[in-house]
Amino acid sequence: MTDLSLSIAMGNYDRTRAIVDGRVKIDGVDPIPMLLSPEEMFFRAFRHQAFDVSELSLSSYSISVARGNAHYVAIPVFLSRAFRHTSVYIRTDRGIERPEDLKGKRIGIAEYQLSANVWVRGILEEDFGVKPSDVTWVRGGMDTPGRPEKIKVDLPSDVEVISAPEGSTLNQMLADGEIDGFIGPRWPRCFAEGHPSVGRLFSDSVGAAEDYYSRTKIFPIMHVLGIRRSIADAHPWLPGALLKGFSRAKALAQEALQDTSATKVTMPFVEDNLNRAQALMGADPWPYGLPGNEHVLDRFLSYHHAQGLSPRRVAVDELFHPATREAYSL
């Protein structure tokens, strides 16, 4: 009996590498791995359903579920998670000293629906009283003019989103002072290049994130794994096999980080940062599966609906294939 040949689009992470190099076999699957950027994966998945299995934006996927036209069904494999206090960049010459100072400012975004932006807007409103309607959002490409939303969004009437001028990029607008800040999962190039008037809103982003986690026990989820719904219906064993395989691949990555004989990541202080994260978040700071992650997903879905991205409040269970909502135990 031959294995099922499936295209699998995902990021090039330590937690996916064992699937790509064959150290972890997904039961019954002959994978065709495609290591792509989030922007390419998500555009092709949501516009053209280009892959059998794909890493998906949690936000865009939630929109499709709320509208009742989801071509993919998710598996609780959270390939991207991040504390988003690192994601708010500001002009340091505009009197922005604290989050509340963003009110009345012009803030650049690549897409309103990006999961990172949902989390940031939710945190700004919940913790600092800055509502989405308090800001003018300037949407455009970061380094290439004219980036579209991957799924059309219908926003509340009090939220102002304007397009960047034709031919303009958000990076250049931020560098030139034409916008007051930028929010997004990638840092703007002018910040990376050390622009003297561009900085982070949260200068101690790690400390801000640790305080946030201590209060909420939330490690924000950005991406889920999705399988084409028609394939899951035809092969009901497959969602569970994917959850099992990706969980094993993550476990191997975590075991490698724990091996202190030689650093597995080309960065200093890996062991210290791992110990710091585990002291705050427990032995597995990056859990897969629905149990233990329900409160994170529920908070995101509340933000998502309140910000007008989903036309109705989606329930956590609606996101995931029934076979992956629970796991067996010995």
Secondary structure by P-SEA (a helix, b strand, c coil): cccbbbbbbbcccccccccccccccccccccccccccaaaaaaaaaaccccccccccaaaaaaaaaacccccccccccccccccccccccccccccccccccccbbbbbcccccaaaaaaaaaaaaccccccccbbbbbcccccccccccbbbbbcccbbbbbccccccaaaaaaacccccccccccccccccccccccccccaaaaaaaaaaaacccccccbbbbccaaaaaaccccaaaaaaaaaaaaaaaaaaaaccccccccccaaaaaaaaaaacccccccccccccaaaaaaaaaaaaaaaccccccccccccccccccccccc
